[in-house]
């Protein structure tokens, strides 16, 4: 029906414009992360600020999507209520538009997550380089000045001098503490697990769409969850001193 086609065309045009806006936000976000890292790698507050701003913009797009849908959905209702178009045709049109909306919302979620995860992971890699330099810095005995091995751990630890037996406290630098004990290793883990996260979201969508759920479907849903968290934990362990198989399994 011409009037249904006109509404469907408006919906598709709107989705195209929002998709274009997502691309613009992606470019702006990537530039924002590069800018703050060029100023100060250790100050991760600025990185979090970029992420917060991006989340706010992307949330605004979701609200626009919902508002536009409500408007067109009301127009479909009116066509049906006024008997302008057969209700079954309206239902088919609405169904097609809802499928397009669901596909678009998943695309928006994937692109939003990837944008922020990659930006924060770039910041984590830059922070890790500073942290490694800190861990490689010389350590001298506070009593006799002899050179001491610096423990490769992200927390304060006492070191006994082999010459004078005095105790020297080796304190990690700011970057080391932030990367290993803070969110640096976690950010790299989220990035490495991103493909598994997409598979998890696809599995979640499939699970929620099932009318009948059995043990086989449950096993597939469980496997998607386990694969994601395994990928996350393995990468986190690779960047976290003291983490091994036990910590991976616990995670």
Secondary structure by P-SEA (a helix, b strand, c coil): caaaaaaaaaaaaaaaaaaaaaaaaaaaaaaaaaaaaacccccaaaaaaaaaaaaaaaaaaaaaaaaaaaaaaaaaaaaaaaccccaaaaaaaaaaaaaaaaaaaaaaaaaaaaaaaaaaaaaaaaaaaaaaaaaaccccccccccbbbbbcccbbbbbbcccccbbbbbbbcaaaaaaccccaaaaaaaaaaaaaaaaaaaaaaaaaacccccaaaaaaaaaaaaaaaaaaaaaaaaacccccaaaaaac
